[in-house]
Amino acid sequence: MVLGFFGLYSFVIIALFPGTFQQFVSPFYSPEVPLPNWMPGFVTAPMLVLWIPLGFRATCYYYRKAYYRAFFFDPPACRVDVQQKDRFWAGKNAAEGYRGERALFVWNNVHRYFLYASIIVVLFLWYEAFVTLFGPQGFQISIGSLLWFLNIVLLSAYTFSCHSFRHLIGGNKDCYSCIRGGNARRKTYNFVSRLNLKHPQWAWLSLFSLLATDIYLRLLQTGVITDLKIIG
């Protein structure tokens, strides 16, 4: 339900409101891409990018579990018979009734490709965070810049704790000593594995930090608040 609200909010924002204020760029508008002239009038530039983070979250293993249970009641929590069927070693009937990611949900299988595209978006968001340190009067550290950095740190933790990224950087190797740079791969894999333990928490924290960052920008735009400088 929260993920659905997040998707609706993000589409309304990018369709109706500007996404910049002084040196701040809403994370929903990054990276800023040029809009081709042949695009219909109702299409805005952020729509060319927003499908990437939304697709990444919608196909995320954790979110899939959440909305399968929330919208389809499958599997219902704590049902013994379902738990037995879901156990791989429960016997020949262990996978009874399960047909994999098919029909409407076959697109969940492209999660890894959403990950690759999301990494590019994350790199742009890091750039946008550093840009917030340079206001009209020069270098500054403000509440806004701290919020932008907090947001990208949480987004990075969510993105790089992804199960697909964990598989990519080392989970697909059976012998680290048998490959070049194996020790570095092993250490990176262990670090990502520790991040992965908190993947659900990173998912929700980054979701709320995105909303908080964009709302902060809207308050600046309307003059409800001013960005408080700490240094500068």
Buried (B, 14 or more C-beta within 10 A) or exposed (E): EBBEEBBEBBBEBBEEBEBBBEBBBBBBBBBBEEEEEEEEEEEBBBBBBBEBBBBBBBBBBBBBEBBEEEEEEEBEEEEEEEEEBBEEEEEEEEBEEEEEBEEEEEEBEEBBBBBEBBBEBBEBBBEBBEBBBEBEEEEBBBBBBBBBBBBBBBBBBBBBBBBBBBBBBBBEBEEBEEEEEBEEBBEBBEBBBEBBEEBBBBBBBBBEBBBEBBEBBBBBBEEEEEBEBEEE
